[in-house]
Every structure is written in C-alpha cells, then in structure tokens.
Amino acid sequence: MIHFLPRLMAILLLGLLAACSSQPSKNPVSVSPPPPITGAQPPPAPREFRAMWVATVANIDWPSKPGLSSVQQRAEIKAMVDAARRLNLNAIVLQVRPGADAIYPSALEPWSEYVSGQQGVAPQPPYDPLAEWISLAHESGIELHAWFNPFRARHSAARSAVAANHISKKMPAVVKSYGDQLWIDPGEADAAAHTLAVITDVVRRYDIDGVHIDDYFYPYPVKAPPPIAAPTTATATPAPLPPAATTASTTEVSPPEVDFPDEPSWQRYRASGGKLARTDWRRDNVNQLVQAMYRAVRAEKAWVKVGISPFGLGRPDLRPAGIKGFSQYDKLYADVELWFAQGWLDYLAPQLYWPIAQEAQAFSPLLNYWIAQNTKARHLWPGLFTSRIDSSEKSWQPEEILQQIALTRSAAGATGHLHFSAVALTQNRKGIADALRASTYTMDALVPASTWLAPKTLAIDPAPKATLRCSAPPNCILALVDSPQKRVDKTALWTQYGDVWDFKVLNGKTQNVLVPATHAGNALQQVVVSSVDRFGIESARLALRPERVGSIAPPPAGKSSTP
C-alpha cells in the first residue's frame, strides 16, 4: 500500500507523466459547519465508515521510531486513539504484520523491528501492543481492524538482523529475493498456509473488528537492468517479465521488468498437470488465498469484517473511457473484480490516490467504476491519500480531501472512506484535522451495518432500558441498565436541546452518561438511546424526558462517559 513513500509515489506516477494535476487554492481551507439538525423526532443514525490507516512499516505512523520504551509506545497509542476520537472517526486500521513479523506476541512470527528496534526482540518492559490498541479503541467506541501484508517477507527499510524464527530462516525455499525486498512466493502452498495461519491466529486470540489486507500480492515490478553488451561473468541477467497472456492486458508500453523468480513453484505446478497460463496461474494463487482467508475468518468469528485495499485502477479492459495507468490485474496478479463479485470480502477500499482533476485517474469515474463492480451489495469505502498534504511544492491542500469525501457521500453505493495515513491527521497538516472536524465530521457516525453477516435473530434486546434523572443545579445522568444475555457493542445517543439534535456513539459497556441539563442557553428536552450489536444492527429506540429530582449523586467511577 502503502508502500514506503518514495516507492508509493513512483508507482502512482508510472506512465502518468502527461496527466494533469489539480491546482487547489494555496490558502488555508475555510469551512463552515453544516446547518443544525432540528425536528420533534431524532433523525436516522448517521452511518459512515471513517477510518485512518496506522502504518507500522518503517515507523511511518506508530511507533514514531523503533526502540521506544513500552511506556512511550503506550503513550503514543493513547494519543492517536484520542486524536481519532476527537475527529469523530469510528475505525482504525492497524498494520500488525508489516513484513512476516508481528507487533504482538506470536508463536508463528518474530517481533517486528519497527516496535523494538531488533527483529525478534519484545518491547521493554514487555506488553502486548495489539491488545493495547484494541482496548483503547473499543473504550472510545472505535473499531480496530488488523491489517496484514500477506506476502511481503522483508521491507527495504528493515535494518536489523533477521530473527531465527523468521520465515526466510524457517522456510527459505518459499522466500524469494526481488528487488530490494524479500517476498513470499504465492505459488508455494506452504507459504499460503503460513499466511492463513497467521491471520487465523490473530482472529482467534484478539477481539478485532476486521481483517484487512492491502495491495501487496505479487510485488510491484522492478525495472530490468539495461542490456549488457559484453557480459564479464557467467551470471545471467534476470529475464524481463513477458507480456501478460490475457485479454485484459494493457496496450500501454511499459519498460522491461524483472520477472518474479517463481520458476520452481511454476514447474511443480506444470509437472502436476496444471493447464493454466503462467499469468493466470499467478492470479489463481492469489484468488485461492483470498477465498480461503474469507472462509477462515467466517469460521472463527461471524462479526469480523474482511476488507481489501487494492490499487485503485481496475482491469484495463473494463475501465471507464479515458482512465489509464498501472494494471494490478497484469502486474500484481490481483483479480479484484472477481473477489468483489464472488463475495470474498465484506468491504473494498480501493486506493484512489489521485486528485479530482487528474483526468487519467479521475476520482469520480474510478469511484463509480468500483461501485458498479459491487454486485453483492457489500461495503465500498475508498482510500484517500491524505498524507499527500505535506510541506512539498506539490502538496495537496485540505480542500482536495474535503471534496473527495463530498463526492463519495454523493455517490450512491459508497458509504465511507479511509485516510492514508494517521500521521497527516495527527499532525493536522495545513489544518486538515481542524477542517474535517468543523465541516465534515461534526458529529459521530455508526459504521454501516453488515447485514449479510448478521444472524437471523437479533443479538441485542429489542430496546435498551435506561433512566434519565436531572437535578438542580443542572446535572443529568442517563443510567443504562445492563442486559447480560445480549451483547451490546455500541450505544447510540441523541440529545435534544431546544429543537436541535446532536448524536454520539458510546462504548456499549457504558452504564452512566453525564448529560448537561443545558447547552448554548437551551434546556435539555429529551434523550433517545438505542443499542447496536457487533454487526452494526440497531435496536429499537428508547426516548426519555428529563425526570427532575432534588439532587443526584455523580456517576460512579468506571464505565461512564460524557457525550
């Protein structure tokens, strides 16, 4: 994906030198809040997936640098979760496997060097970063999706020695050197089984809300070296990648590329009677992993969503007119359209990392293209390149991201988005976080429901049970009654002051909520609450008018919140 930044930019610009660029205003973005929501009854609960990717590879987002103490790492986790909460995000997509390693204690793979500074060495004092992220996110009513790189074995940014239990040491035959990285060969059955085992282990042991993989299937191609007129050694120059033998192959001219070194696994496939062309065989290897991963997650936990964030351009033979550029179908061997059509994922987050005005990769036609592929009515949540807001001359302005969100909201069939990456938001580059909070994320939103995953019987009570008691001086407490037989994941809370409504999402374990009796000079008129289960299904609502009493005690410590 979420490549290390120079590589990302190189890929995005591949073959696009003639494309035009957006010219947003260089002035800080000026935004206005939306009009207030009024009426006698609360509106429907806002539904929108709002997420940020937290990249651990090369310490892009977290930890800020390798080798921080556990105390420092935990402080950074809390700060990032708090930032997401202030911004009214409802999901964090955390990279837990940057390169066949782990940011959590694992019996299958070594500790990541991006956590400890040394691959195979735990952070000190010992703690479980993934468990910490999950706990703090859930306390804030935020989903935590575990993001895996399925086939990358070692990133070019890695510096420490390879640990003894790394896959390149334990299973050297399945790991190939390609460019400046190590790569797990998708054609090796043992390699695919290992990746599946890693993902299943996390789903089984951790209370995550989603499994997420990015665009690293087969590696992004490496340019072949120029021909050598008079070789001085017996070592052969790697063979250029042959043109893809497929009806979807692009007609655009590309420079010669080094073929991926999977000759042993390819020959075993041929010897076993395999009939597919090599390009189709590679796609089939990836297809099998995606399908098996979806089935494995479903077998473990019904509510855990499976998402994929592929490169944003679809198959060359299916693209809208005028769309040009890199073909993941031909180069990464990713048949994304097939996965979507087969229902092997619950959400697709195509990386639409180009400005609106860039015609060859125009945002709106690409968004509509992926919406059209969603024949199973799953979630479509595009990825936005928010980190392109930086200090460079080619920096985007915040207006670009605000406009992309507006276009997404206006497109029937898209119900959310993801920001790459967290650092742009936590640094509030050029005021992007302020602008989002003031104009775009003015109130909370529930994650859209995954109705196809939900059981036929409601997993929560028909409606919550609660009381609302207010004293003078102004102090109100909404007391939610526990229902242990039903699993409440979130509590949806509407508050009405005068005729204006506000909406908040609370952790489902919250029992006591402090609700101000007045706001902006208006008295609290009513509170409306509902329960939401792990599938996003909302219960019936309970409306409460303030019950005036002489005095009330402050809410007890723990499991309390302020809207």
C-alpha positions as CSV (number, residue, x, y, z in Angstrom):
1,M,0.0,0.0,0.0
2,I,1.2,1.6,1.3
3,H,4.5,1.4,0.2
4,F,7.2,3.3,1.8
5,L,6.5,6.8,0.5
6,P,9.1,7.1,-2.3
7,R,8.0,3.8,-3.8
8,L,4.4,4.8,-3.5
9,M,4.9,8.0,-5.4
10,A,6.9,6.2,-8.1
11,I,4.1,3.7,-8.7
12,L,1.4,6.3,-8.7
13,L,3.3,8.3,-11.4
14,L,4.1,5.3,-13.5
15,G,3.0,6.0,-17.1
16,L,1.2,9.2,-16.0
17,L,3.7,11.9,-16.8
18,A,1.4,13.6,-19.2
19,A,-1.5,13.6,-16.8
20,C,-2.7,17.0,-15.5
21,S,-2.5,17.9,-11.8
22,S,-5.1,19.6,-9.6
23,Q,-4.5,23.2,-8.7
24,P,-6.2,23.7,-5.4
25,S,-6.0,27.0,-3.5
26,K,-2.8,27.6,-1.5
27,N,-4.7,29.4,1.1
28,P,-5.7,27.6,4.3
29,V,-9.1,25.9,3.9
30,S,-12.0,27.9,5.1
31,V,-15.0,25.9,6.2
32,S,-18.4,26.4,7.7
33,P,-20.3,24.0,9.9
34,P,-23.4,22.4,8.4
35,P,-26.8,23.6,9.5
36,P,-28.2,22.2,12.7
37,I,-30.5,19.2,12.7
38,T,-33.9,20.1,14.0
39,G,-37.3,18.5,14.5
40,A,-39.5,16.8,17.0
41,Q,-38.0,13.4,16.5
42,P,-34.3,12.4,16.1
43,P,-33.1,11.8,12.6
44,P,-31.8,8.4,11.5
45,A,-28.4,7.5,13.0
46,P,-25.6,8.8,10.8
47,R,-23.9,5.9,9.0
48,E,-20.4,6.2,7.5
49,F,-17.1,4.4,7.8
50,R,-14.4,6.9,8.8
51,A,-11.1,5.3,9.3
52,M,-7.4,6.0,9.4
53,W,-4.6,3.6,8.5
54,V,-1.9,3.3,11.1
55,A,1.2,2.1,9.3
56,T,3.9,0.5,11.4
57,V,6.3,-0.3,8.5
58,A,9.4,2.0,8.5
59,N,7.7,3.7,11.6
60,I,5.5,5.8,9.3
61,D,2.8,6.3,11.9
62,W,3.5,4.2,15.0
63,P,5.7,3.9,16.9
64,S,7.2,7.2,15.9
65,K,10.6,5.5,15.9
66,P,11.9,2.0,16.7
67,G,13.1,1.1,20.2
68,L,10.9,3.4,22.2
69,S,10.1,2.1,25.7
70,S,6.8,0.4,26.3
71,V,5.7,3.5,28.3
72,Q,6.5,5.8,25.4
73,Q,4.8,3.4,22.9
74,R,1.6,3.2,25.0
75,A,1.5,7.0,25.4
76,E,1.6,7.3,21.6
77,I,-1.1,4.7,21.2
78,K,-3.4,6.7,23.6
79,A,-2.6,10.0,21.8
80,M,-3.5,8.5,18.4
81,V,-6.7,6.9,19.7
82,D,-7.7,10.2,21.4
83,A,-7.0,12.1,18.2
84,A,-9.2,9.7,16.3
85,R,-12.0,10.2,18.9
86,R,-11.7,14.0,18.7
87,L,-12.0,13.8,15.0
88,N,-15.2,11.6,15.2
89,L,-13.6,8.7,13.4
90,N,-15.0,5.3,14.1
91,A,-12.3,2.9,12.9
92,I,-8.5,2.4,13.0
93,V,-6.8,0.0,10.5
94,L,-3.6,-1.0,12.3
95,Q,-0.7,-2.7,10.5
96,V,0.0,-5.7,12.6
97,R,2.2,-7.7,10.1
98,P,4.5,-5.3,8.1
99,G,6.8,-8.0,6.8
100,A,6.3,-11.6,8.0
101,D,6.7,-10.2,11.5
102,A,4.4,-9.2,14.3
103,I,3.6,-6.2,16.5
104,Y,2.1,-8.6,19.1
105,P,3.4,-11.7,20.8
106,S,3.2,-14.5,18.3
107,A,4.3,-18.1,18.3
108,L,4.3,-18.0,14.4
109,E,6.4,-14.9,13.6
110,P,9.1,-12.8,15.3
111,W,8.5,-9.4,16.9
112,S,8.8,-6.6,14.4
113,E,11.9,-4.5,14.5
114,Y,9.7,-1.4,14.0
115,V,8.5,-2.0,17.5
116,S,11.6,-3.0,19.4
117,G,14.4,-1.9,17.2
118,Q,15.5,-5.5,16.7
119,Q,13.5,-8.2,15.0
120,G,12.6,-11.0,17.3
121,V,13.0,-8.8,20.5
122,A,10.0,-7.8,22.5
123,P,9.3,-4.2,23.6
124,Q,10.6,-3.4,27.1
125,P,9.1,-3.7,29.6
126,P,7.0,-6.5,27.9
127,Y,3.4,-5.7,26.9
128,D,1.0,-6.5,24.0
129,P,0.7,-3.6,21.7
130,L,-2.2,-5.1,19.7
131,A,-4.2,-5.7,22.9
132,E,-3.5,-2.1,24.0
133,W,-4.7,-0.7,20.7
134,I,-7.9,-2.8,20.8
135,S,-8.7,-1.9,24.4
136,L,-8.2,1.8,24.0
137,A,-10.1,1.9,20.6
138,H,-13.0,0.0,22.0
139,E,-13.2,2.1,25.1
140,S,-13.7,5.1,22.7
141,G,-16.3,3.3,20.6
142,I,-13.8,2.9,17.7
143,E,-13.4,-0.3,15.7
144,L,-10.0,-1.9,15.3
145,H,-9.1,-3.7,12.1
146,A,-5.9,-5.8,11.9
147,W,-4.0,-5.0,8.7
148,F,-1.8,-7.8,7.2
149,N,0.7,-7.7,4.4
150,P,0.0,-11.2,3.0
151,F,3.3,-11.9,1.1
152,R,5.9,-9.3,1.9
153,A,8.7,-11.0,3.9
154,R,11.1,-8.1,4.5
155,H,10.8,-4.4,3.6
156,S,13.6,-2.4,2.1
157,A,13.5,-0.2,5.2
158,A,14.4,-3.1,7.5
159,R,17.8,-2.7,9.2
160,S,18.2,-5.2,11.9
161,A,19.4,-8.8,11.5
162,V,16.7,-11.4,10.5
163,A,15.4,-13.4,13.5
164,A,16.0,-17.1,13.7
165,N,12.2,-17.8,13.6
166,H,11.5,-15.6,10.6
167,I,10.0,-17.3,7.6
168,S,13.2,-16.7,5.5
169,K,15.1,-18.8,8.0
170,K,12.4,-21.4,8.8
171,M,11.1,-21.9,5.2
172,P,13.9,-20.5,3.0
173,A,12.6,-22.3,-0.1
174,V,9.4,-20.2,-0.2
175,V,11.0,-16.8,0.2
176,K,12.5,-15.1,-2.9
177,S,14.7,-12.0,-3.2
178,Y,13.1,-9.5,-5.6
179,G,14.5,-6.0,-6.0
180,D,15.5,-4.8,-2.5
181,Q,12.9,-6.8,-0.7
182,L,12.2,-10.4,0.3
183,W,9.0,-11.9,-0.9
184,I,6.9,-14.9,0.0
185,D,6.1,-16.8,-3.2
186,P,2.3,-17.0,-3.5
187,G,2.8,-20.2,-5.7
188,E,4.1,-22.1,-2.7
189,A,1.4,-24.0,-0.9
190,D,3.3,-23.9,2.4
191,A,3.7,-20.1,2.1
192,A,-0.1,-19.5,1.6
193,A,-0.8,-21.9,4.5
194,H,1.5,-19.9,6.8
195,T,-0.1,-16.6,5.9
196,L,-3.5,-18.1,6.6
197,A,-2.3,-19.5,9.9
198,V,-1.0,-16.0,11.0
199,I,-4.3,-14.3,10.1
200,T,-6.4,-17.0,11.8
201,D,-4.3,-16.9,14.9
202,V,-5.0,-13.1,15.3
203,V,-8.7,-13.5,14.7
204,R,-8.9,-16.3,17.3
205,R,-6.9,-14.6,20.0
206,Y,-7.9,-10.9,19.7
207,D,-11.2,-9.1,19.8
208,I,-10.7,-7.3,16.5
209,D,-13.5,-5.9,14.3
210,G,-11.9,-6.6,10.9
211,V,-9.2,-8.3,8.9
212,H,-7.6,-6.1,6.3
213,I,-5.1,-6.8,3.6
214,D,-3.6,-4.3,1.2
215,D,-2.3,-4.3,-2.4
216,Y,0.8,-6.5,-1.9
217,F,0.1,-9.7,-3.6
218,Y,2.8,-10.3,-6.1
219,P,5.3,-7.5,-5.8
220,Y,5.2,-4.3,-7.7
221,P,7.5,-4.8,-10.7
222,V,11.2,-3.9,-10.7
223,K,12.6,-2.4,-13.8
224,A,15.0,-4.6,-15.7
225,P,18.7,-3.5,-15.9
226,P,19.8,-2.3,-19.3
227,P,21.3,-5.0,-21.7
228,I,24.9,-5.8,-21.2
229,A,26.8,-5.9,-24.4
230,A,29.7,-8.0,-23.2
231,P,29.0,-9.9,-20.0
232,T,32.1,-10.5,-17.9
233,T,30.6,-13.2,-15.6
234,A,28.6,-16.3,-16.1
235,T,25.7,-14.9,-14.1
236,A,22.7,-14.3,-16.3
237,T,20.8,-11.1,-16.3
238,P,17.3,-11.6,-14.9
239,A,14.8,-12.2,-17.7
240,P,12.3,-9.4,-18.4
241,L,8.7,-10.1,-17.4
242,P,6.9,-11.4,-20.5
243,P,3.7,-9.7,-21.7
244,A,0.6,-10.9,-19.9
245,A,-1.2,-13.5,-22.0
246,T,-4.7,-12.3,-21.2
247,T,-7.5,-10.5,-22.8
248,A,-7.2,-7.8,-20.1
249,S,-3.6,-7.0,-20.8
250,T,-2.9,-3.3,-21.2
251,T,-1.8,-2.0,-24.6
252,E,0.3,0.8,-22.9
253,V,4.0,0.4,-23.4
254,S,6.0,-0.3,-20.3
255,P,9.7,-0.6,-19.8
256,P,11.1,-4.1,-19.4
257,E,10.7,-5.6,-15.9
258,V,12.4,-8.3,-13.9
259,D,10.2,-11.4,-13.8
260,F,9.3,-12.7,-10.3
261,P,11.6,-15.7,-9.5
262,D,8.9,-18.3,-9.0
263,E,10.3,-20.9,-11.5
264,P,10.4,-23.8,-9.0
265,S,6.8,-23.4,-7.9
266,W,5.7,-22.9,-11.5
267,Q,7.5,-26.0,-12.7
268,R,5.9,-28.1,-9.9
269,Y,2.5,-26.8,-11.0
270,R,3.2,-27.8,-14.6
271,A,4.5,-31.2,-13.5
272,S,1.3,-31.8,-11.5
273,G,-0.8,-31.4,-14.7
274,G,-1.6,-27.7,-14.3
275,K,-3.0,-26.2,-17.5
276,L,-3.3,-22.5,-16.7
277,A,-1.0,-20.0,-18.4
278,R,1.6,-18.6,-16.1
279,T,-0.2,-15.3,-15.6
280,D,-3.5,-17.0,-14.9
281,W,-1.8,-19.4,-12.5
282,R,-0.4,-16.5,-10.5
283,R,-3.8,-14.9,-10.3
284,D,-5.2,-18.2,-9.2
285,N,-2.7,-18.4,-6.4
286,V,-3.9,-15.1,-5.1
287,N,-7.5,-16.0,-5.6
288,Q,-7.1,-19.1,-3.5
289,L,-5.6,-17.2,-0.6
290,V,-8.4,-14.5,-0.7
291,Q,-11.1,-17.1,-0.8
292,A,-9.5,-19.3,1.9
293,M,-8.9,-16.2,4.1
294,Y,-12.6,-15.2,3.9
295,R,-13.8,-18.7,4.8
296,A,-11.3,-19.0,7.7
297,V,-12.4,-15.7,9.2
298,R,-16.1,-16.6,8.8
299,A,-15.5,-19.9,10.6
300,E,-13.8,-18.2,13.6
301,K,-16.0,-15.1,14.3
302,A,-19.1,-14.2,12.3
303,W,-18.9,-10.4,13.0
304,V,-15.3,-9.8,11.9
305,K,-15.3,-8.0,8.6
306,V,-12.8,-8.9,5.8
307,G,-11.6,-5.9,3.8
308,I,-9.1,-5.4,1.0
309,S,-7.5,-2.2,-0.2
310,P,-6.2,-2.8,-3.7
311,F,-4.5,-0.4,-6.1
312,G,-7.2,2.0,-7.4
313,L,-7.2,1.2,-11.1
314,G,-9.3,-1.7,-12.3
315,R,-8.7,-4.1,-15.2
316,P,-7.7,-2.3,-18.4
317,D,-10.4,-4.0,-20.5
318,L,-13.1,-2.8,-18.0
319,R,-12.0,0.7,-17.1
320,P,-14.0,3.8,-17.9
321,A,-13.0,5.7,-21.0
322,G,-10.0,7.9,-20.5
323,I,-8.7,6.1,-17.4
324,K,-5.0,5.0,-17.9
325,G,-2.1,3.7,-15.9
326,F,-0.8,0.7,-13.9
327,S,-2.6,-2.6,-14.2
328,Q,-2.7,-4.6,-11.0
329,Y,-4.5,-7.4,-12.8
330,D,-1.5,-7.8,-15.1
331,K,1.3,-6.9,-12.8
332,L,0.2,-7.8,-9.2
333,Y,-2.0,-10.6,-10.4
334,A,-4.9,-9.3,-8.4
335,D,-8.3,-10.1,-9.9
336,V,-10.1,-7.6,-7.6
337,E,-13.3,-7.6,-9.7
338,L,-13.6,-11.3,-9.2
339,W,-13.2,-11.1,-5.4
340,F,-15.9,-8.5,-5.2
341,A,-18.3,-10.4,-7.5
342,Q,-17.8,-13.6,-5.6
343,G,-18.4,-12.0,-2.2
344,W,-15.0,-13.0,-0.8
345,L,-14.8,-9.8,1.2
346,D,-17.1,-7.6,3.2
347,Y,-15.6,-4.3,2.1
348,L,-13.4,-3.0,-0.6
349,A,-11.2,0.1,-0.1
350,P,-9.7,0.9,-3.5
351,Q,-6.8,3.3,-3.2
352,L,-8.0,6.3,-5.1
353,Y,-4.8,8.3,-4.5
354,W,-5.1,10.8,-7.3
355,P,-6.6,14.4,-7.3
356,I,-10.0,15.0,-8.7
357,A,-8.7,17.0,-11.7
358,Q,-6.2,14.3,-12.9
359,E,-8.1,13.1,-15.9
360,A,-6.2,9.8,-16.5
361,Q,-7.1,8.7,-12.9
362,A,-10.1,10.9,-12.3
363,F,-11.6,10.3,-8.8
364,S,-15.3,10.3,-9.7
365,P,-15.1,7.9,-12.7
366,L,-12.9,5.5,-10.7
367,L,-15.3,5.7,-7.7
368,N,-18.3,5.0,-9.9
369,Y,-16.4,2.1,-11.5
370,W,-15.9,0.3,-8.3
371,I,-19.4,1.0,-7.2
372,A,-20.6,-0.7,-10.4
373,Q,-18.5,-3.8,-9.5
374,N,-20.3,-4.2,-6.2
375,T,-22.9,-6.7,-7.3
376,K,-23.1,-8.3,-3.9
377,A,-24.1,-5.0,-2.2
378,R,-21.1,-5.1,0.2
379,H,-19.3,-2.0,1.6
380,L,-17.4,0.3,-0.8
381,W,-15.1,2.6,1.2
382,P,-12.4,4.3,-1.0
383,G,-8.9,5.1,0.4
384,L,-7.9,8.7,0.3
385,F,-4.3,9.9,0.0
386,T,-4.5,12.4,2.9
387,S,-0.7,12.2,3.5
388,R,-0.2,14.0,0.2
389,I,-0.9,17.1,2.3
390,D,2.7,17.9,3.2
391,S,5.3,20.6,3.0
392,S,6.4,20.0,-0.6
393,E,5.7,22.2,-3.6
394,K,3.3,19.5,-5.0
395,S,1.4,19.2,-1.8
396,W,-2.4,18.9,-1.9
397,Q,-4.5,21.4,0.0
398,P,-7.1,20.2,2.5
399,E,-9.9,21.2,0.1
400,E,-8.9,18.2,-2.1
401,I,-9.7,15.7,0.6
402,L,-12.8,17.5,1.7
403,Q,-14.0,17.5,-1.9
404,Q,-13.2,13.8,-2.3
405,I,-15.3,13.0,0.8
406,A,-18.1,15.1,-0.6
407,L,-18.0,13.2,-3.9
408,T,-18.0,9.9,-2.0
409,R,-21.0,10.9,0.0
410,S,-22.9,12.0,-3.1
411,A,-22.3,8.7,-4.9
412,A,-25.0,6.1,-4.2
413,G,-23.2,2.9,-3.2
414,A,-20.2,4.4,-1.3
415,T,-20.7,4.6,2.4
416,G,-17.3,5.6,3.9
417,H,-13.6,6.2,3.3
418,L,-10.2,5.6,4.8
419,H,-7.3,8.1,5.3
420,F,-3.8,7.2,4.5
421,S,-2.3,7.8,6.9
422,A,-2.7,8.7,10.5
423,V,0.3,11.0,10.6
424,A,-1.3,13.6,8.3
425,L,-4.3,13.8,10.7
426,T,-2.4,13.7,14.0
427,Q,-0.1,16.4,12.7
428,N,-3.1,18.4,11.5
429,R,-1.2,19.3,8.3
430,K,-2.3,22.6,6.8
431,G,-5.3,22.4,9.2
432,I,-6.8,19.2,7.7
433,A,-8.0,17.8,11.0
434,D,-9.5,21.1,12.0
435,A,-11.3,21.4,8.7
436,L,-12.7,17.9,8.9
437,R,-13.9,18.4,12.5
438,A,-15.5,21.8,11.6
439,S,-17.3,20.8,8.4
440,T,-17.2,17.1,7.6
441,Y,-17.1,15.2,10.9
442,T,-19.2,17.5,13.0
443,M,-20.9,14.6,14.9
444,D,-20.3,10.9,15.4
445,A,-21.4,8.2,12.9
446,L,-22.1,4.5,13.2
447,V,-20.2,2.1,11.0
448,P,-22.6,0.9,8.2
449,A,-24.3,-2.4,9.2
450,S,-23.1,-5.7,7.7
451,T,-26.5,-7.3,7.4
452,W,-25.3,-10.3,5.4
453,L,-23.1,-11.3,8.3
454,A,-25.8,-10.9,11.0
455,P,-27.7,-13.9,12.4
456,K,-31.5,-14.1,11.8
457,T,-32.2,-13.5,15.4
458,L,-31.4,-10.1,17.0
459,A,-28.2,-10.3,19.0
460,I,-29.4,-7.5,21.3
461,D,-32.5,-6.6,23.3
462,P,-35.4,-5.1,21.3
463,A,-34.7,-1.8,23.0
464,P,-32.4,-0.6,25.8
465,K,-33.5,0.1,29.4
466,A,-32.5,3.3,31.0
467,T,-33.5,6.3,33.2
468,L,-32.7,10.0,32.9
469,R,-32.7,11.9,36.1
470,C,-31.8,15.6,36.4
471,S,-31.2,17.8,39.5
472,A,-30.9,21.5,40.2
473,P,-28.2,22.8,39.9
474,P,-28.1,21.4,36.4
475,N,-26.9,17.8,36.3
476,C,-28.4,14.9,34.5
477,I,-27.4,11.2,34.5
478,L,-28.5,8.7,31.9
479,A,-28.3,5.3,33.6
480,L,-28.3,2.4,31.2
481,V,-29.3,-1.0,32.6
482,D,-27.1,-3.9,31.9
483,S,-28.5,-6.8,29.8
484,P,-26.0,-9.6,30.2
485,Q,-27.9,-12.0,28.0
486,K,-27.4,-9.7,25.0
487,R,-24.2,-8.4,23.5
488,V,-24.3,-4.6,23.1
489,D,-21.3,-3.3,21.2
490,K,-22.2,0.4,20.9
491,T,-24.8,2.7,22.4
492,A,-26.3,5.3,20.0
493,L,-27.2,8.5,21.9
494,W,-29.2,11.5,20.6
495,T,-29.6,14.6,22.8
496,Q,-32.1,17.5,22.0
497,Y,-31.5,21.0,23.3
498,G,-34.3,23.3,22.3
499,D,-35.1,21.8,18.9
500,V,-31.5,21.0,17.9
501,W,-30.3,17.4,17.9
502,D,-26.8,16.0,18.5
503,F,-25.6,12.4,18.1
504,K,-22.9,10.5,19.9
505,V,-21.6,6.9,19.8
506,L,-20.6,5.3,23.1
507,N,-18.9,2.1,24.1
508,G,-21.6,-0.5,24.7
509,K,-20.3,-1.2,28.1
510,T,-21.0,2.4,29.3
511,Q,-23.6,2.4,32.1
512,N,-23.7,6.0,33.2
513,V,-23.6,9.0,31.0
514,L,-23.4,12.6,32.3
515,V,-25.7,14.7,30.1
516,P,-25.6,18.5,30.6
517,A,-29.0,19.9,31.6
518,T,-28.4,23.0,29.4
519,H,-26.4,23.7,26.2
520,A,-25.9,27.0,24.4
521,G,-28.6,28.5,26.6
522,N,-31.2,25.8,25.7
523,A,-32.6,23.3,28.1
524,L,-32.3,19.5,27.6
525,Q,-35.6,18.4,26.0
526,Q,-35.1,14.7,25.6
527,V,-32.6,11.9,25.2
528,V,-33.0,9.0,22.8
529,V,-30.9,5.8,23.0
530,S,-30.5,2.6,21.1
531,S,-28.2,-0.4,21.2
532,V,-26.0,-1.6,18.4
533,D,-24.5,-5.1,18.0
534,R,-21.2,-6.3,16.5
535,F,-22.8,-6.5,13.1
536,G,-24.0,-2.8,13.2
537,I,-27.7,-3.8,13.7
538,E,-29.5,-1.1,15.7
539,S,-32.2,-2.0,18.2
540,A,-35.5,-0.1,18.7
541,R,-35.0,3.3,20.4
542,L,-36.0,4.5,23.8
543,A,-37.0,8.1,24.3
544,L,-36.6,9.7,27.7
545,R,-37.7,13.1,29.1
546,P,-35.7,14.5,32.0
547,E,-37.0,13.4,35.4
548,R,-36.5,16.3,37.8
549,V,-35.3,15.3,41.3
550,G,-33.9,17.3,44.2
551,S,-30.3,16.0,43.8
552,I,-28.4,13.2,42.3
553,A,-25.1,11.6,43.0
554,P,-22.4,12.0,40.4
555,P,-21.9,9.0,38.2
556,P,-19.8,6.2,39.7
557,A,-16.2,5.8,38.5
558,G,-15.7,3.4,35.6
559,K,-17.9,2.6,32.6
560,S,-19.1,6.2,32.5
561,S,-19.0,8.8,29.8
562,T,-19.8,12.4,28.8
563,P,-21.5,12.9,25.4
